[in-house]
Amino acid sequence: MPPKLECIMNEFETKALALLKDMTLEEKIGQMNQVSGSVGYIPEHLSTAIRAGRVGSVINEVDPDINAELQRIAKEETRLGIPLLIGRDVIHGFRTIFPIPLGQAATWCKDTIAQSARIAAIEANTVGVNWTFSPMIDIARDPRWGRIAESFGEDPYLCATLSVAMVEGYQSESLSNPTALAACAKHFAGYGASESGRDYNTTNIPENELRNVYLPPFHALSDAQVATFMTSFSDLNGIPASGNTWLTKTLLRDEWGFKGFVVSDWESIKGLTIHGLAEDKRHAAKLAATAQVDMEMVSECYLAYLGDLVENNEVPLATLDTMVSRILTLKFEMGLFDSPRASQPLPQTLPQAHLLAAKNAALKSCVLLKNQDKQLPLRPHNLNNIAVIGPLADDGFEQMGTWVFDGCAEDSVTVLSAIKARVGDDCHVSYQKAMANSRSQALLNEAEILQTAKDADVIVAVLGEEAILSGEAHCRTNIDLPGAQHALINVMSSSGKPVVAVIMAGRPLTLEPVLDKLDAVLYAWHPGTMGGPAIAELLFGVHSPSGKLPVSFPRVVGQIPLYYAQKQTGRPADEESFIHQDDIPERAGQTSLGMTATHLDCHFSALFPFGFGLSYADFHYSDIALSSGEVSKDAPLTVSVTLTNMSDIKADEIVQLYIRDRVGSVTRPVKELKGFQRVTMKPNESRSIHFLITVDDLRFYDINQAFNYEQGDFEVWVGSHSHSGLHGTFKLVE
């Protein structure tokens, strides 16, 4: 394992240690206590607790006057004047709502994600919030899991790259910036592997897979100096994260050298008793403190029992001092001891720059999954009547998506209103909501829906799932379009008119049952405040869709977990050997089938693979070239391809590079993403695209859990998604 990093004390750590010497044990423990605000007023018990030094952080208060008063009490009416961290779940925007994180991941654009986080930080700070519990960087390979909506998808490389950009946006160039928002890497670790896709559930992940798949984004954020980490609700290999000393001390502190502080998730220290790891809350406090979980969110086990544990030498005072010093260090680093950050209400009308950024993020996030006979883009001057049908077509609340606390539905521009604004007087727009909501089991008026569809030249069907159907604790066993939406599609399809589906959802949905009835599919996730204008501009060809999937789309739920970076297995599935159960003769001998890693009743491939996304432009890849047949420690390798836009449309393409390590001391994935570039291509332009491969790109955790590279043969692909690409080979040598 890498040696522990040397600790070199900076000015903020020095100040923290000096302050620590003046603190009583009770005041130290108070810094480790985070309490929930009362949302709109300051109850006497809270002000009393702050004055007594029993509170280090407040969560979920967004009234600027109240937050200013809380800080005033902490700084002016306490013995030591220690300011508060004021936390909030600022997940994909504060007042201006950007696409859900899974949608942002579909942009494959670091700049877009950094800008989204920067705007969220600016807005949150206006009301006194200085700490966000974001980004969520759990690798998510089970779309039944509601929190996949908060993730960056299934791939460690993509997730790590985008999460670093998000933290840079939140934290700015310096945490002392008055608009900086301290970020939090969560949930540490492995939460995305919860059994059955159920929230809070058990995770069992072998250490090698943990290190190669689930930990890289966290390691990347540790190196990027994210301010804080958050422990997961779930257990990991039998030990819940908030009491897992290997995870939060041995790995995070000793191996990675992380110097920020760790906060528990909501009541997850008390939750150690529910898991059955701790016999009571005192025992839970001891386990969490031993694991060096520095701050407790809400459940107050530390406040009640940590003093007694220290006095009885069950938790060393030196350990407690180290934990408190980390919290104080962040407060000094953020400049919270200095003049207070200005708190003021957000303007009633959001800044145009923020709205434009939200629209651009939504534009880049939408993924075109199908475009039969080039149904899109639509041409208003060729249309007399557009039917807009569906429960999500005119709902500004639902399009914001899950885990939105401070966005306003009134700020949202819906698809219906944006289409009307876009076509103006060129075309009539008729509308049918069709269903009371996305879950409704009945159509509102089937005859009217059918007539509206028949009268139209084209149908824009805005379908999907409401925001409440994804996110924390909102997991689903059936991830088809919910409610009567299949029936609605059948009605629209029976009209004989083209059906263009815009799908808003917090996860990949199983679309195979209805795909043949849809002429085009634009997957918009939950696109946020400015989703409507972005979608309208894509539908009418103002811009070409450019999003790529950050997660594989299964054909049926039974394929889950399904991801592109699978292992080869000893008997890999292939087209030649695949046999569907409907094609098996009666009384077939047991050995007459393909004998490979497949299901009998479903093709082994994804419906839409990781990295997939269509464009209105026609991109052509050619002439792959490797600068050498070998790569070594002293000699990196350049891989080049020629990308040509063979159309008269200006468009973005996301060029993706994948490798495969043919033989390793542990089995390796069939493909791994190792690079990507978003490039804007002019009409009929050709360009040479270059990727550099170094030995660091080829490292992995080996059979001894050491982060090494191993000599041998490699394959490389460059293309438009994980199941395509031009192919080459090279060797890794000494």
WOQUIVEN-V122232 format. One record per residue. OMEGA is omega in whole degrees, -180 to 180 (* if undefined). BURIAL is b if it has 16 or more other C-alpha atoms within 10 Angstrom, else e. Layout:
omega->OMEGA burial->BURIAL
omega->OMEGA burial->BURIAL
This chain:
omega->177 burial->e
omega->180 burial->e
omega->176 burial->e
omega->-180 burial->e
omega->177 burial->e
omega->-180 burial->e
omega->176 burial->e
omega->-172 burial->e
omega->176 burial->e
omega->-175 burial->e
omega->-178 burial->e
omega->176 burial->b
omega->178 burial->b
omega->178 burial->e
omega->-180 burial->b
omega->-179 burial->b
omega->177 burial->b
omega->178 burial->e
omega->-178 burial->e
omega->-178 burial->b
omega->-179 burial->e
omega->-173 burial->e
omega->172 burial->e
omega->177 burial->e
omega->-179 burial->b
omega->179 burial->e
omega->177 burial->b
omega->-180 burial->b
omega->177 burial->b
omega->178 burial->b
omega->-178 burial->b
omega->-174 burial->b
omega->174 burial->b
omega->-178 burial->b
omega->178 burial->b
omega->176 burial->b
omega->-177 burial->b
omega->174 burial->e
omega->172 burial->e
omega->177 burial->e
omega->179 burial->e
omega->178 burial->e
omega->-176 burial->e
omega->-178 burial->e
omega->179 burial->e
omega->179 burial->b
omega->178 burial->b
omega->-180 burial->e
omega->178 burial->e
omega->-180 burial->b
omega->-180 burial->b
omega->179 burial->b
omega->-177 burial->b
omega->-177 burial->b
omega->176 burial->b
omega->-177 burial->b
omega->175 burial->b
omega->-179 burial->b
omega->169 burial->b
omega->169 burial->b
omega->-175 burial->b
omega->174 burial->b
omega->-175 burial->b
omega->180 burial->b
omega->180 burial->b
omega->178 burial->b
omega->177 burial->b
omega->179 burial->b
omega->176 burial->e
omega->179 burial->b
omega->179 burial->b
omega->179 burial->b
omega->-177 burial->b
omega->-174 burial->b
omega->-174 burial->b
omega->-174 burial->e
omega->174 burial->b
omega->-175 burial->e
omega->-173 burial->e
omega->175 burial->e
omega->-178 burial->b
omega->-178 burial->b
omega->-177 burial->b
omega->161 burial->b
omega->-179 burial->b
omega->-171 burial->b
omega->179 burial->b
omega->173 burial->b
omega->174 burial->b
omega->-165 burial->b
omega->176 burial->b
omega->-179 burial->b
omega->177 burial->b
omega->173 burial->b
omega->174 burial->b
omega->-175 burial->b
omega->178 burial->b
omega->176 burial->b
omega->175 burial->b
omega->-178 burial->b
omega->178 burial->b
omega->175 burial->b
omega->176 burial->b
omega->178 burial->b
omega->180 burial->b
omega->174 burial->b
omega->-173 burial->b
omega->-173 burial->b
omega->-179 burial->b
omega->-177 burial->b
omega->179 burial->e
omega->-178 burial->b
omega->177 burial->b
omega->179 burial->b
omega->178 burial->b
omega->-180 burial->b
omega->180 burial->b
omega->179 burial->b
omega->177 burial->b
omega->180 burial->b
omega->179 burial->b
omega->-178 burial->b
omega->-179 burial->b
omega->-179 burial->b
omega->179 burial->b
omega->-180 burial->b
omega->176 burial->b
omega->176 burial->b
omega->-177 burial->b
omega->-176 burial->b
omega->176 burial->b
omega->177 burial->b
omega->-176 burial->b
omega->10 burial->b
omega->170 burial->b
omega->-172 burial->b
omega->174 burial->b
omega->173 burial->b
omega->-171 burial->b
omega->-178 burial->b
omega->179 burial->b
omega->-176 burial->b
omega->172 burial->b
omega->-178 burial->b
omega->-177 burial->b
omega->-174 burial->b
omega->171 burial->b
omega->178 burial->b
omega->-179 burial->b
omega->-173 burial->b
omega->171 burial->b
omega->171 burial->b
omega->-166 burial->b
omega->-169 burial->b
omega->-178 burial->b
omega->-177 burial->b
omega->179 burial->b
omega->-179 burial->b
omega->-179 burial->b
omega->-178 burial->b
omega->-177 burial->b
omega->-179 burial->b
omega->176 burial->b
omega->178 burial->b
omega->-180 burial->b
omega->179 burial->b
omega->177 burial->b
omega->177 burial->b
omega->179 burial->b
omega->-169 burial->b
omega->178 burial->b
omega->-179 burial->b
omega->179 burial->e
omega->178 burial->e
omega->177 burial->b
omega->174 burial->b
omega->-177 burial->e
omega->175 burial->b
omega->178 burial->b
omega->178 burial->b
omega->177 burial->b
omega->-177 burial->b
omega->-177 burial->b
omega->177 burial->b
omega->-178 burial->b
omega->-4 burial->b
omega->-172 burial->b
omega->0 burial->b
omega->175 burial->b
omega->-175 burial->b
omega->-178 burial->b
omega->179 burial->b
omega->-180 burial->b
omega->-178 burial->b
omega->175 burial->e
omega->-179 burial->b
omega->-179 burial->b
omega->-180 burial->b
omega->176 burial->b
omega->-171 burial->b
omega->-179 burial->b
omega->171 burial->b
omega->175 burial->b
omega->-175 burial->b
omega->176 burial->b
omega->-174 burial->e
omega->-179 burial->e
omega->177 burial->b
omega->177 burial->e
omega->-177 burial->b
omega->-176 burial->b
omega->-174 burial->b
omega->-168 burial->b
omega->-176 burial->b
omega->-176 burial->b
omega->178 burial->b
omega->178 burial->b
omega->178 burial->b
omega->179 burial->b
omega->-180 burial->b
omega->172 burial->b
omega->179 burial->b
omega->-179 burial->e
omega->176 burial->e
omega->170 burial->b
omega->-172 burial->b
omega->-172 burial->b
omega->170 burial->b
omega->175 burial->b
omega->177 burial->b
omega->-179 burial->b
omega->169 burial->b
omega->-166 burial->b
omega->170 burial->b
omega->179 burial->b
omega->-180 burial->b
omega->174 burial->e
omega->-179 burial->e
omega->179 burial->b
omega->-170 burial->b
omega->-177 burial->b
omega->174 burial->b
omega->-173 burial->b
omega->-176 burial->b
omega->179 burial->b
omega->-175 burial->e
omega->-169 burial->b
omega->178 burial->b
omega->-176 burial->b
omega->-177 burial->e
omega->-172 burial->b
omega->-176 burial->b
omega->-170 burial->b
omega->-177 burial->b
omega->-176 burial->e
omega->180 burial->b
omega->-180 burial->b
omega->-175 burial->b
omega->177 burial->b
omega->-179 burial->b
omega->-176 burial->b
omega->176 burial->b
omega->175 burial->b
omega->168 burial->b
omega->-172 burial->b
omega->178 burial->b
omega->-176 burial->b
omega->173 burial->b
omega->173 burial->b
omega->-180 burial->b
omega->176 burial->b
omega->177 burial->b
omega->-180 burial->b
omega->176 burial->e
omega->-175 burial->b
omega->175 burial->e
omega->-179 burial->b
omega->-177 burial->b
omega->177 burial->e
omega->-175 burial->e
omega->175 burial->b
omega->178 burial->b
omega->178 burial->b
omega->179 burial->b
omega->179 burial->b
omega->-179 burial->b
omega->-178 burial->b
omega->179 burial->b
omega->177 burial->b
omega->176 burial->b
omega->179 burial->b
omega->165 burial->b
omega->-163 burial->b
omega->-177 burial->b
omega->180 burial->b
omega->179 burial->b
omega->163 burial->b
omega->-165 burial->b
omega->167 burial->b
omega->172 burial->b
omega->178 burial->b
omega->-177 burial->b
omega->-176 burial->b
omega->-166 burial->e
omega->-173 burial->b
omega->177 burial->b
omega->179 burial->b
omega->180 burial->e
omega->178 burial->b
omega->-178 burial->b
omega->179 burial->e
omega->177 burial->e
omega->175 burial->e
omega->169 burial->e
omega->-178 burial->b
omega->178 burial->e
omega->180 burial->e
omega->178 burial->e
omega->180 burial->b
omega->179 burial->b
omega->178 burial->b
omega->-179 burial->b
omega->-179 burial->b
omega->-179 burial->b
omega->178 burial->b
omega->179 burial->b
omega->180 burial->b
omega->-180 burial->b
omega->180 burial->b
omega->-180 burial->b
omega->175 burial->b
omega->-178 burial->b
omega->180 burial->b
omega->180 burial->b
omega->-176 burial->b
omega->177 burial->b
omega->-179 burial->e
omega->-180 burial->e
omega->-175 burial->e
omega->174 burial->e
omega->-179 burial->b
omega->176 burial->e
omega->179 burial->b
omega->-180 burial->e
omega->173 burial->e
omega->177 burial->e
omega->-180 burial->e
omega->178 burial->e
omega->-178 burial->e
omega->179 burial->e
omega->-180 burial->e
omega->180 burial->e
omega->179 burial->e
omega->179 burial->b
omega->178 burial->b
omega->178 burial->e
omega->178 burial->b
omega->178 burial->b
omega->-180 burial->b
omega->176 burial->b
omega->178 burial->b
omega->178 burial->b
omega->-176 burial->b
omega->-175 burial->b
omega->-176 burial->b
omega->-177 burial->b
omega->176 burial->b
omega->-176 burial->b
omega->-179 burial->b
omega->177 burial->b
omega->-176 burial->b
omega->179 burial->e
omega->179 burial->e
omega->178 burial->e
omega->176 burial->b
omega->3 burial->b
omega->176 burial->b
omega->179 burial->b
omega->-174 burial->e
omega->-177 burial->b
omega->176 burial->e
omega->-175 burial->e
omega->175 burial->e
omega->-174 burial->e
omega->174 burial->b
omega->175 burial->b
omega->174 burial->b
omega->-172 burial->b
omega->172 burial->b
omega->-173 burial->b
omega->-178 burial->b
omega->-175 burial->b
omega->-174 burial->b
omega->-176 burial->b
omega->-178 burial->b
omega->179 burial->b
omega->-173 burial->b
omega->-177 burial->b
omega->177 burial->b
omega->176 burial->b
omega->-174 burial->b
omega->169 burial->b
omega->175 burial->b
omega->-178 burial->b
omega->-170 burial->b
omega->174 burial->b
omega->-179 burial->b
omega->178 burial->b
omega->-179 burial->b
omega->178 burial->e
omega->-173 burial->b
omega->171 burial->b
omega->-172 burial->b
omega->178 burial->b
omega->-179 burial->b
omega->-178 burial->b
omega->-180 burial->e
omega->177 burial->b
omega->178 burial->b
omega->179 burial->b
omega->-177 burial->e
omega->-175 burial->b
omega->179 burial->b
omega->-179 burial->e
omega->-178 burial->e
omega->-170 burial->e
omega->175 burial->b
omega->177 burial->e
omega->176 burial->b
omega->-172 burial->b
omega->171 burial->b
omega->176 burial->b
omega->172 burial->b
omega->-179 burial->b
omega->179 burial->b
omega->174 burial->e
omega->-173 burial->b
omega->-178 burial->b
omega->-174 burial->b
omega->-178 burial->e
omega->-177 burial->e
omega->172 burial->b
omega->-175 burial->b
omega->178 burial->e
omega->-173 burial->e
omega->-178 burial->b
omega->179 burial->e
omega->178 burial->e
omega->-179 burial->b
omega->-180 burial->b
omega->177 burial->e
omega->179 burial->b
omega->-179 burial->b
omega->-178 burial->b
omega->-174 burial->b
omega->171 burial->b
omega->178 burial->b
omega->180 burial->b
omega->170 burial->b
omega->-177 burial->b
omega->-178 burial->b
omega->-169 burial->b
omega->175 burial->b
omega->-179 burial->b
omega->176 burial->b
omega->-179 burial->b
omega->-174 burial->b
omega->-179 burial->e
omega->173 burial->b
omega->-176 burial->b
omega->-174 burial->b
omega->177 burial->b
omega->180 burial->e
omega->-178 burial->b
omega->-176 burial->b
omega->174 burial->b
omega->179 burial->e
omega->-177 burial->e
omega->165 burial->b
omega->167 burial->b
omega->-172 burial->b
omega->175 burial->b
omega->-176 burial->b
omega->-175 burial->b
omega->174 burial->b
omega->177 burial->b
omega->178 burial->e
omega->178 burial->b
omega->178 burial->b
omega->179 burial->e
omega->-179 burial->b
omega->-179 burial->b
omega->-179 burial->b
omega->179 burial->e
omega->-177 burial->b
omega->-180 burial->e
omega->180 burial->b
omega->179 burial->b
omega->175 burial->b
omega->-178 burial->b
omega->167 burial->b
omega->-174 burial->b
omega->175 burial->b
omega->-177 burial->b
omega->179 burial->b
omega->-177 burial->b
omega->166 burial->b
omega->175 burial->b
omega->178 burial->b
omega->-172 burial->b
omega->-173 burial->b
omega->-178 burial->e
omega->-176 burial->e
omega->-170 burial->b
omega->-177 burial->e
omega->179 burial->e
omega->-178 burial->b
omega->-179 burial->b
omega->177 burial->b
omega->179 burial->b
omega->174 burial->b
omega->-177 burial->b
omega->-171 burial->b
omega->-175 burial->b
omega->164 burial->b
omega->-163 burial->b
omega->175 burial->b
omega->-173 burial->b
omega->-174 burial->b
omega->180 burial->b
omega->-177 burial->b
omega->179 burial->b
omega->179 burial->b
omega->-179 burial->b
omega->179 burial->b
omega->-180 burial->b
omega->176 burial->b
omega->-179 burial->b
omega->-175 burial->b
omega->170 burial->b
omega->173 burial->b
omega->174 burial->e
omega->174 burial->b
omega->174 burial->b
omega->-178 burial->b
omega->-179 burial->b
omega->176 burial->b
omega->-174 burial->b
omega->173 burial->b
omega->-177 burial->b
omega->180 burial->b
omega->176 burial->b
omega->179 burial->b
omega->172 burial->b
omega->180 burial->b
omega->-178 burial->b
omega->-177 burial->b
omega->177 burial->e
omega->-173 burial->b
omega->1 burial->b
omega->-179 burial->b
omega->-179 burial->b
omega->-172 burial->b
omega->-173 burial->b
omega->-180 burial->b
omega->174 burial->e
omega->-178 burial->e
omega->-171 burial->e
omega->178 burial->e
omega->179 burial->e
omega->-175 burial->e
omega->177 burial->e
omega->174 burial->b
omega->-177 burial->e
omega->-175 burial->e
omega->-175 burial->e
omega->-175 burial->e
omega->177 burial->b
omega->176 burial->b
omega->-177 burial->e
omega->179 burial->e
omega->-179 burial->e
omega->-179 burial->e
omega->177 burial->e
omega->174 burial->e
omega->178 burial->e
omega->178 burial->e
omega->175 burial->e
omega->-174 burial->e
omega->-177 burial->e
omega->-176 burial->e
omega->-177 burial->e
omega->-173 burial->e
omega->179 burial->b
omega->177 burial->e
omega->-174 burial->e
omega->-179 burial->e
omega->167 burial->b
omega->-179 burial->e
omega->-170 burial->b
omega->-179 burial->e
omega->176 burial->e
omega->-174 burial->b
omega->-176 burial->b
omega->171 burial->b
omega->173 burial->b
omega->173 burial->b
omega->-173 burial->b
omega->174 burial->b
omega->179 burial->b
omega->-175 burial->b
omega->173 burial->b
omega->-178 burial->b
omega->179 burial->b
omega->170 burial->b
omega->175 burial->b
omega->179 burial->b
omega->-178 burial->b
omega->-179 burial->b
omega->178 burial->e
omega->180 burial->b
omega->167 burial->e
omega->174 burial->e
omega->-180 burial->b
omega->175 burial->b
omega->-177 burial->b
omega->179 burial->e
omega->174 burial->e
omega->-176 burial->e
omega->171 burial->b
omega->179 burial->b
omega->-179 burial->b
omega->-177 burial->e
omega->-175 burial->e
omega->176 burial->e
omega->-175 burial->b
omega->175 burial->b
omega->176 burial->e
omega->-177 burial->b
omega->170 burial->b
omega->172 burial->b
omega->177 burial->e
omega->-179 burial->b
omega->172 burial->b
omega->-175 burial->b
omega->-179 burial->b
omega->179 burial->b
omega->-178 burial->e
omega->171 burial->b
omega->-175 burial->b
omega->175 burial->b
omega->172 burial->b
omega->176 burial->b
omega->-177 burial->b
omega->-172 burial->b
omega->178 burial->b
omega->179 burial->b
omega->175 burial->b
omega->170 burial->b
omega->173 burial->b
omega->-171 burial->b
omega->-177 burial->e
omega->178 burial->e
omega->178 burial->e
omega->164 burial->e
omega->-177 burial->e
omega->-174 burial->e
omega->180 burial->b
omega->179 burial->b
omega->174 burial->b
omega->174 burial->b
omega->175 burial->b
omega->179 burial->b
omega->177 burial->b
omega->174 burial->b
omega->177 burial->b
omega->171 burial->b
omega->-177 burial->b
omega->176 burial->e
omega->-175 burial->e
omega->175 burial->b
omega->176 burial->b
omega->176 burial->b
omega->180 burial->e
omega->170 burial->e
omega->-178 burial->b
omega->175 burial->e
omega->-179 burial->e
omega->-175 burial->b
omega->172 burial->b
omega->177 burial->b
omega->176 burial->e
omega->175 burial->b
omega->179 burial->b
omega->178 burial->b
omega->178 burial->e
omega->-174 burial->e
omega->179 burial->b
omega->173 burial->e
omega->177 burial->b
omega->-170 burial->b
omega->-176 burial->b
omega->179 burial->e
omega->-177 burial->e
omega->174 burial->e
omega->-176 burial->e
omega->-172 burial->b
omega->164 burial->e
omega->-177 burial->b
omega->180 burial->b
omega->176 burial->b
omega->-175 burial->e
omega->179 burial->b
omega->171 burial->b
omega->179 burial->b
omega->176 burial->b
omega->170 burial->b
omega->-178 burial->b
omega->-172 burial->b
omega->175 burial->b
omega->-170 burial->b
omega->-179 burial->b
omega->179 burial->b
omega->171 burial->e
omega->172 burial->b
omega->-166 burial->b
omega->173 burial->e
omega->180 burial->b
omega->175 burial->e
omega->179 burial->b
omega->170 burial->b
omega->-176 burial->b
omega->177 burial->e
omega->* burial->e
